[in-house]
Amino acid sequence: MSLKVNTLTKTYGTQKAVDNVSFEVGKGEIVGFIGPNGSGKSTTMKCICGILPPNAGILEVCGIDVRKDPISVKKIIGYLPENNPLYYDMYVKEYLNHIAGYYPEITNIRKQTNEIIQKTGLEPECHKKIGQLSKGYKQRVGLAQAMIHNPEVLILDEPTTGLDPIQIIEIRNLISGLSKDKTVLLSTHILQEVEAICDRVVIINKGKIVADGSAQNIRQSVEEDLQTIYVEFNNDVDEQILKNINGISEVRQLTSRTYLLAGSTKDDLRESIFHFAMKNQLTLLTIQKKEDTLEDSFRKLTSNQ
């Protein structure tokens, strides 16, 4: 197991920022670590990286105890903090050479820097000062410094914050490519991003883990009996008649021939709607069940804790 967090607790005075948190990340996995602001995400990541000392719990990176041997952990971990601190007056290549100099295991700094510049797609901008770069390229520089020493584990805190849609896709593709030989734990508020690139999702709320699994399994585990069906008939249908369909408790007309039908039942409402249409000699042009998204599940898991 590349990353092991067991009963981690971190307090600030009387406030428990992280409360008995446990999860694991396997080699080659990309795991999304998500939660509302103030839920304990960044604190957990900083504890894993050895930046903050935990009050209790076991933290291991590739079998190394973070509390007992933090220096060895820093050699095999790469960290991109949320605010991505950079030296804006330094040139890209100069900055990465500087960062590489902190790692004695890098014997050829120039070669390592050139390789990481190529891997992160920084070649077109590597002759510029960091302060002259776009937000997207600044994020690439942040990723490059986290990867300069070829770490086994990457901890990325909001790697796409503030980026435009094109830049988000570019960084997302870059992170996806890293999973071939790295373990990645990333936090983000963009849940579509989590579904697009993460193998697993860990949801934290008020310092506690409230869900851990694939996006699909999490959606299924919190799915309610309430079903929402979008239908379109070939003719206008009276709303009161639609309410007589077995299991339907709510009807809302959207257009002249389209409706939203909802009801709380374990039976599939589409079957009842189909029989209703047959009985009343109506043609169903559309019948679509609305499935919960990860965003729906996230909202349910974090709003009632």
Disulfide bonds with the S-S distance in Angstrom:
none
